[in-house]
Amino acid sequence: MAKRKLTIEQMKKNFTTWVRSLPLITTGMSVVFVLGQLLIGYLKGKPVFTVEFLIFSIGFVIFGIALGFTLKYFYSKIGDVWIDDSKD
């Protein structure tokens, strides 16, 4: 439970910190997924170091990186709503 309200500045800082870490988060998730697929294939006794798996792995990690930067771009655009030019 929150004991006190967040100020606008604290919300801005939390949001921008989260947005800046998006590429790292999505890249990490894609790497963990690929390693999980590698482990599952190894435990099932299937050949895991194949050309197809290498292409899939590289493509999926590149997809994770691209997704992270795309989300960062769009969330940064959404984050512009924090800029309040009006003087109350």
C-alpha positions in Angstrom: 0.0 0.0 0.0 1.2 3.5 -0.8 1.5 5.7 2.2 1.9 8.9 0.3 1.0 10.3 -3.1 3.6 10.6 -5.8 4.4 14.0 -7.1 4.4 14.8 -10.8 8.2 14.9 -10.8 8.4 11.4 -9.3 5.9 10.0 -11.8 8.0 11.5 -14.6 11.2 10.0 -13.3 9.6 6.6 -12.8 8.1 6.7 -16.4 11.3 7.8 -18.1 13.4 5.3 -16.2 11.0 2.5 -17.3 11.0 3.7 -20.9 14.8 3.9 -21.0 15.1 0.3 -19.9 12.6 -1.1 -22.4 15.2 -2.2 -25.1 17.2 -4.0 -22.4 14.1 -5.7 -21.0 12.9 -7.0 -24.4 16.3 -8.1 -25.5 16.8 -10.0 -22.2 13.4 -11.6 -22.6 14.2 -12.8 -26.1 17.6 -14.2 -25.1 16.0 -16.1 -22.2 13.4 -17.5 -24.6 16.1 -18.7 -27.0 18.1 -20.2 -24.2 14.9 -21.9 -22.9 14.3 -23.4 -26.4 17.9 -24.6 -26.5 17.6 -26.2 -23.1 14.2 -27.9 -23.9 15.6 -29.2 -27.2 18.7 -30.5 -25.5 16.7 -32.3 -22.7 14.4 -33.9 -25.3 17.4 -35.3 -27.1 16.9 -33.3 -30.3 19.7 -31.7 -32.3 19.8 -28.1 -31.2 22.8 -26.6 -32.9 21.4 -26.6 -36.4 21.4 -23.8 -39.0 17.7 -23.4 -38.7 17.9 -22.9 -34.9 20.8 -20.4 -35.4 18.8 -18.4 -37.9 15.7 -18.5 -35.6 17.8 -17.4 -32.6 19.5 -14.5 -34.3 16.2 -13.4 -35.8 14.3 -13.6 -32.5 17.0 -11.6 -30.7 17.0 -9.0 -33.4 13.2 -8.9 -33.1 13.5 -8.3 -29.4 15.9 -5.5 -29.9 13.8 -3.8 -32.6 10.6 -4.2 -30.4 12.4 -2.6 -27.5 13.5 0.4 -29.4 10.1 0.7 -31.2 8.3 0.7 -27.8 10.8 3.1 -26.4 10.1 5.5 -29.3 6.3 5.3 -28.9 6.3 5.5 -25.1 8.6 8.5 -25.3 6.1 10.2 -27.5 3.3 9.3 -25.0 5.6 10.7 -22.3 5.4 14.1 -23.8 2.0 14.5 -22.1 4.0 15.2 -18.9 5.2 18.5 -20.4 2.7 21.0 -19.1 3.1 24.5 -20.6 0.1 25.9 -18.8 0.6 27.9 -15.7 -2.2 27.3 -13.2 
